[in-house]
Amino acid sequence: MSAEPSAQAELSIQAEPSAHAVKQRAAVEQLPAYVQGKSVPNAVKLSSNENPYPPLASVLDVTRAKLESFHLYPDMGATQVRQRIADHLGVSLDEVAVGAGSVEVAQQLINASADEGDEVIFAWRSFEAYPILVQIAGATPVRVPLTADERHDLDAMAAAITPRTRLIFICTPNNPTGTTVSADEAEAFLARVPSDVLVVIDEAYTHFDTDSNSVNGLDLFRRYPNVAVLHTFSKAYGLAGLRIGYAVANERIAGNLRRVAVPFGVSDLAQAAAIASLDAETELQQRIDQIVSERTRLLQAVRDAGWHTPDSFGNFIWLRTGERTPEIDETLKQGGVVARAYGAEGIRITVGDRDMNDRFLSALQGITPVSF
Ligand SMILES: Cc1ncc(COP(=O)(O)O)c(C=O)c1O
């Protein structure tokens, strides 16, 4: 008998099951995982920019009624909710595209605009999903550092535009620093952007934005065909767990977003809850006002304690903690507060209800402020 392995044995060696043998896209395997705000037992969770208040009774009633029919697919065109959004904003149905959270709509915008090798520009640090979504599309993320006062550096962003640029995200108020882009700044920036590049004004936190100078994405959308606006029901409207967000964009672009959307991606519950939330704006506004007033209290208390922090116009505040970030994050955890720490950069603390915020302030007491 030959000592050589039989052809059959050789085949079975080669066929040894191994997940590593399966070809996968390198761009995907190199992606960092999206970091979700952590929950720690008995600690207050101020790490995900969630609304601290439970769903409104009127919204709950509508969604409960929908529980009877979740054996059926939702309306794929999401026509009712899109029409309600369109009426609310004074735009047309065809200018509205929805997705499972505005993060999915951001992905639609990227997928509809950027091919492999194309570039997508955004400020950094900003919403951490941007680079991940861009890389998933095979495009190249172009991160433009924030200014020293934690704002978008629009001059540098304009200078970063190349013939490969397809999309630019402007996040205002910016997550995680809370700073805004003013109307004048946005206008001057748009004058430098070629008309074939789409500019997306991501206004996830717009309801908390009390800065009277802030750009209004919809005003720009009405005047510039290459401007789209991104909004969400997750923050001010408190529907984070139901997943619905939308873009307002010109008809051609909005139509393309619907083409690349995950079919049936927005559940019937989410569609109904979004309509009910728009109907309950007055009640929701009271909650927004409470969050804004707590934000003012937090900023004041943090500054009184010796910290430098920019004015924040989101439902969160930002502490630039540099190298001390992990240590400060750990001390906050020991004090029963889970915030969102970013490497050696800083910590974002979501504005919670009064008790949650008091927990944060007392946890912060033992920490020596970082000065730069
Ligand atoms: C700036 C910004 N845009 C978009 C989103 C996405 O939110 P959602 O997908 O829940 O609508 C977030 C979420 O934190 C955000 O911070």
Ligand as a Chemical Component Dictionary entry (heavy atoms), coordinates in Angstrom:
data_LIG
# 
_chem_comp.id                   LIG 
_chem_comp.type                 NON-POLYMER 
_chem_comp.pdbx_formal_charge   0 
_chem_comp.three_letter_code    LIG 
# 
loop_
_chem_comp_atom.comp_id 
_chem_comp_atom.atom_id 
_chem_comp_atom.alt_atom_id 
_chem_comp_atom.type_symbol 
_chem_comp_atom.charge 
_chem_comp_atom.model_Cartn_x 
_chem_comp_atom.model_Cartn_y 
_chem_comp_atom.model_Cartn_z 
_chem_comp_atom.pdbx_ordinal 
LIG C1 C1 C 0 -25.689 62.720 14.778 1  
LIG C2 C2 C 0 -26.495 61.485 14.733 2  
LIG N1 N1 N 0 -27.105 61.154 13.597 3  
LIG C3 C3 C 0 -27.848 60.052 13.504 4  
LIG C4 C4 C 0 -28.016 59.223 14.585 5  
LIG C5 C5 C 0 -28.813 57.986 14.394 6  
LIG O1 O1 O 0 -29.913 57.892 15.214 7  
LIG P1 P1 P 0 -31.094 56.917 14.858 8  
LIG O2 O2 O 0 -30.588 55.882 13.928 9  
LIG O3 O3 O 0 -31.545 56.352 16.146 10 
LIG O4 O4 O 0 -32.123 57.768 14.187 11 
LIG C6 C6 C 0 -27.401 59.509 15.790 12 
LIG C7 C7 C 0 -27.549 58.608 16.934 13 
LIG O5 O5 O 0 -26.973 58.716 17.960 14 
LIG C8 C8 C 0 -26.610 60.676 15.867 15 
LIG O6 O6 O 0 -25.976 61.006 16.983 16 
# 
loop_
_chem_comp_bond.comp_id 
_chem_comp_bond.atom_id_1 
_chem_comp_bond.atom_id_2 
_chem_comp_bond.value_order 
_chem_comp_bond.pdbx_ordinal 
LIG C1 C2 SING 1  
LIG C2 N1 SING 2  
LIG C2 C8 DOUB 3  
LIG N1 C3 DOUB 4  
LIG C3 C4 SING 5  
LIG C4 C5 SING 6  
LIG C4 C6 DOUB 7  
LIG C5 O1 SING 8  
LIG O1 P1 SING 9  
LIG P1 O2 DOUB 10 
LIG P1 O3 SING 11 
LIG P1 O4 SING 12 
LIG C6 C7 SING 13 
LIG C6 C8 SING 14 
LIG C7 O5 DOUB 15 
LIG C8 O6 SING 16 
# 
